[in-house]
Amino acid sequence: MLKEQLFKISSESEFERTALEIFQFQYERNLVYKKYCDLLNIEKENIQRIEEIPFLPIQFFKTYRILSSSKKPEKIFTSSGTTGIQTSKHHIADLSLYEKSFTQGFEEIYGPVKEYVVLALLPSYLEREGSSLIYMVNDFIEKSNFRESGFYLNNLSELAKTLKKLDSEEKKIILFGVSFALLDLVEKFRFNLKNTIIVETGGMKGRRKELIRKELHEILQNGFGVEKIHSEYGMTELLSQAYSTGEGIFTCSDTLKVLIRDPEDPFKILPNGKTGGINIIDLANLYSCSFLATQDLGKKMGENKFEILGRFDNSDLRGCNLLLL
């Protein structure tokens, strides 16, 4: 079964073969995606390479129910958005796929999540329903072997005290934080952390002026006393993530691949090093749509690495990583 294949991929050829199988599966079962392909005059029998697969514009999640399953959804994730902006809805037919995907994706980069104290400073996400990021981080907190793991809303002084104490005890700590809240924290408290990884999840959420990534990371590096700021790339419409361990270069998980499309010709895929729109293949999106054309601009830096350079003009500001770089 396709579901069992997803987390056993060990080569580019296996990824491509699985992606092509999923395309055939979703073309047959996803009415919205099939109609989109048909309007493009795509004949599924002619798709032989992943570069030929049609990528569904991510905006479709705002107006359509994107499902490749007849099962009743186990969960509906919703995107964040400012007042007046229509939000995306991701209907999840099988939560176990998301749980397996985000756990494997994290542990590919950082090792077993149970070995970390997992702290979260995600107030804008906690203050609303349906956040896929909160679901993921909450699962990490539950998997952690440390009772100190947990969420912090507006209690910055308690977080600062806990962070300094745990870091001095040489515990392995990972702090997930939305950008504006991390800035609030380092403006009120100074740190000199030796055993803590700071992962910013992007976005000022209308609370602060947007900063370029380099400027944001320099402020946070100085405030936390760390050499690098890590980042997480994910969104409501995806079930896989990419992580950057510094310098803004993201590494795809084993179920994720990025292709760069020509801004002038959405059906033309650009080579490494060229800037264009980011197309994502997310194999874990088996029961929704695995082939998405995002509104992000970026470039590939290698087979499984990419850089985010901003967003297309007139794109709605929503979700993770809204920084203009």
C-alpha positions in Angstrom: 0.0 0.0 0.0 1.1 3.6 -0.7 0.7 4.5 3.0 3.4 2.0 4.0 5.8 3.1 1.2 5.9 6.7 2.3 8.3 6.3 5.2 10.6 3.8 3.7 12.0 5.9 0.8 15.8 5.8 0.7 16.6 7.1 -2.8 15.6 9.7 -5.4 14.3 7.0 -7.7 12.1 5.6 -4.9 10.7 9.1 -4.2 9.9 9.7 -7.9 8.3 6.3 -8.3 6.1 6.9 -5.2 5.2 10.4 -6.2 4.0 9.2 -9.6 1.9 6.5 -8.0 0.4 9.1 -5.7 -0.4 11.3 -8.7 -2.3 8.5 -10.3 -4.1 7.7 -7.0 -5.1 11.4 -6.4 -6.1 12.0 -10.0 -8.7 9.2 -9.6 -9.9 10.1 -6.1 -9.6 13.8 -5.7 -12.4 15.5 -7.6 -11.0 19.0 -7.3 -7.5 18.0 -8.4 -8.9 15.9 -11.3 -11.0 18.8 -12.6 -7.9 21.1 -12.3 -5.8 18.6 -14.3 -8.6 18.1 -16.9 -8.9 21.9 -17.4 -5.2 21.9 -18.2 -5.8 19.1 -20.7 -3.5 16.8 -18.7 -3.8 13.1 -19.5 -2.6 11.1 -16.6 -1.1 8.4 -18.8 1.3 10.9 -20.2 2.8 11.9 -16.9 6.2 10.0 -16.7 8.3 12.4 -14.5 7.6 14.4 -11.4 8.4 17.6 -13.3 5.4 16.9 -15.5 2.9 16.6 -12.6 0.4 19.5 -12.3 0.8 21.5 -9.1 -2.5 22.7 -7.5 -2.4 26.3 -6.5 -2.4 26.4 -2.7 -5.2 29.0 -2.7 -7.6 26.2 -3.6 -7.6 25.1 0.1 -9.4 28.4 0.9 -12.5 27.6 -1.3 -12.5 23.9 -1.9 -12.5 20.7 0.2 -9.3 19.0 -1.0 -9.7 15.3 -0.3 -8.5 12.1 -1.9 -10.5 9.9 0.5 -14.2 9.1 1.2 -13.4 8.9 4.9 -14.8 11.4 7.3 -11.9 13.8 8.2 -10.4 13.0 11.7 -9.3 16.7 12.0 -9.5 20.0 10.1 -6.5 22.3 10.4 -7.0 26.0 9.6 -4.5 28.6 8.7 -4.0 31.9 10.5 -5.0 35.1 8.9 -5.6 38.7 9.5 -9.2 40.1 9.7 -10.9 39.9 6.3 -8.6 37.3 4.8 -10.2 33.9 4.0 -8.3 31.1 5.7 -7.3 27.7 4.4 -8.8 24.5 5.6 -6.9 21.2 5.4 -9.2 18.2 5.9 -7.1 15.3 7.5 -8.4 11.9 6.7 -5.6 10.1 8.6 -3.9 11.9 11.5 -1.4 9.1 11.9 0.3 10.2 8.6 0.8 13.7 10.0 2.2 12.3 13.3 4.6 9.9 11.6 5.7 12.6 9.1 6.4 15.4 11.6 8.2 13.0 14.0 10.4 11.5 11.4 11.1 14.9 9.8 12.2 16.3 13.2 14.3 13.3 14.2 16.1 13.2 10.8 17.6 16.6 11.8 17.7 16.6 15.6 17.5 13.0 16.8 14.9 11.5 19.2 12.5 14.1 20.4 12.2 12.3 23.7 15.7 13.5 24.6 14.7 17.2 24.5 13.0 19.5 26.9 10.5 20.9 24.4 9.4 24.5 25.1 6.9 26.5 23.0 6.3 30.2 22.8 3.5 30.3 20.2 0.9 32.7 21.6 -0.8 33.6 18.3 -1.3 29.9 17.5 -2.5 29.0 21.0 -5.1 31.8 20.8 -7.0 30.2 18.0 -8.4 26.8 17.1 -7.1 24.4 14.4 -3.4 25.1 14.3 -1.4 22.2 12.8 1.8 23.7 14.4 0.2 23.5 17.9 -0.8 19.9 17.2 2.8 19.0 16.2 4.5 20.8 19.1 2.0 19.4 21.6 2.8 15.9 20.4 6.6 16.6 20.8 5.9 17.8 24.4 4.0 14.6 25.1 6.9 12.5 23.7 9.5 14.4 25.7 10.9 12.6 28.8 11.0 15.9 30.7 8.2 17.2 32.9 9.4 20.8 32.3 8.3 20.6 28.6 5.3 22.8 27.9 3.6 25.8 26.3 4.0 29.4 27.4 1.5 32.1 26.5 2.3 35.5 28.0 4.3 34.4 31.0 7.7 35.5 29.6 9.3 35.8 33.0 8.5 32.2 33.9 9.8 31.0 30.5 13.0 33.0 31.0 13.6 31.6 34.4 13.0 28.0 33.2 15.1 28.4 30.2 18.1 29.7 32.1 17.8 27.1 34.8 17.5 24.1 32.3 20.3 25.4 30.1 22.6 25.8 33.1 21.8 22.1 34.0 23.1 21.2 30.6 19.7 19.7 29.5 19.1 19.5 25.7 16.4 22.1 25.1 14.5 23.1 22.0 12.4 26.3 22.0 9.8 26.7 19.2 8.7 30.4 19.0 6.8 32.7 16.7 9.0 35.6 15.7 7.3 38.5 17.4 7.1 36.6 20.7 10.8 35.6 20.6 11.6 39.3 20.0 9.4 40.2 23.0 11.4 37.7 25.1 14.9 38.9 24.2 13.9 42.6 24.7 12.9 41.9 28.3 15.6 39.3 29.2 19.2 38.6 28.2 20.5 35.0 27.8 23.7 33.2 27.3 22.5 29.8 26.2 24.8 26.9 25.6 22.5 23.9 25.3 19.4 25.4 23.7 18.2 25.3 20.1 15.9 28.3 19.1 13.5 27.4 16.3 11.6 30.4 14.9 8.4 29.4 13.1 8.1 32.8 11.2 5.6 35.6 11.1 5.0 38.8 13.0 1.2 38.1 12.8 0.5 41.8 12.6 2.1 42.4 16.0 5.3 44.0 14.7 6.9 45.4 11.6 8.2 42.6 9.3 12.0 42.2 9.3 14.2 40.5 6.8 15.4 37.1 8.0 19.0 38.2 8.5 18.1 41.1 10.7 15.6 39.1 12.7 18.2 36.3 13.3 20.9 38.7 14.3 18.7 40.2 17.0 17.7 36.8 18.3 21.3 35.5 18.2 22.5 38.4 20.3 19.5 38.2 22.6 19.8 34.4 23.3 23.6 34.3 23.1 23.5 31.6 20.5 25.5 31.2 17.2 22.6 30.3 15.0 18.8 30.6 14.9 17.0 27.6 13.4 13.8 27.8 11.4 10.9 25.5 10.6 9.1 25.6 7.2 5.6 24.3 7.3 2.1 25.3 6.6 -1.5 24.3 7.1 -1.8 22.7 3.7 1.3 20.4 4.3 1.9 17.4 6.5 5.7 17.5 6.1 8.2 20.1 7.2 11.6 21.3 6.4 14.1 22.7 8.9 17.0 25.2 8.7 19.8 24.8 11.2 21.1 28.2 10.3 21.8 30.6 7.4 18.2 30.2 6.2 18.9 27.1 4.1 16.2 24.5 4.6 16.6 20.7 4.4 13.6 18.7 3.2 12.4 15.7 5.1 12.3 12.4 3.3 8.6 12.9 2.4 9.2 16.4 1.0 10.6 17.7 -2.2 10.8 21.3 -3.6 10.8 22.2 -7.3 11.1 25.8 -8.5 8.7 27.0 -11.2 9.3 29.8 -13.7 7.3 32.9 -12.6 6.5 33.6 -16.2 5.7 30.0 -17.1 4.2 27.9 -14.2 4.7 24.7 -16.1 8.5 25.2 -16.6 10.7 23.8 -13.8 13.9 25.8 -13.2 17.4 24.4 -12.4 19.2 24.7 -9.1 20.2 28.3 -8.2 17.4 30.0 -10.2 14.8 32.0 -8.3 11.1 31.2 -8.9 7.9 30.0 -7.3 8.1 27.1 -4.9 6.3 23.9 -5.8 6.1 21.3 -3.1 5.7 17.5 -3.3 4.5 16.3 0.1 4.0 12.6 0.0 2.4 12.6 3.4 -0.5 14.5 1.9 -1.7 11.2 0.5 -5.3 11.8 1.3 -5.5 15.4 0.2 -3.1 16.7 -2.5 0.6 16.0 -2.6 1.4 18.5 -5.4 1.1 22.2 -4.4 2.1 25.5 -6.0 2.8 27.8 -3.1 3.0 31.6 -3.1 6.6 31.6 -1.8 9.6 32.6 -3.8 12.8 30.7 -3.5 15.6 28.7 -5.1 17.0 25.2 -4.7 20.5 24.9 -3.3 20.9 21.2 -4.0 18.7 18.1 -4.3 17.0 18.4 -0.9 17.9 22.0 0.1 16.2 25.3 -0.6 16.1 28.9 0.4 13.0 31.1 0.9 13.4 34.6 -0.7 10.0 36.1 -0.1 6.5 35.9 -1.5 4.8 36.8 -4.7 3.3 40.3 -4.7 -0.4 40.6 -3.7 -0.2 37.2 -1.9 -2.3 36.9 1.3 -0.1 37.0 4.4 -0.8 33.9 6.4 0.7 30.8 7.9 4.3 30.1 8.9 7.3 32.0 7.6 5.8 35.2 6.4 9.1 37.1 6.5 10.1 38.9 3.4 13.8 38.0 3.0 
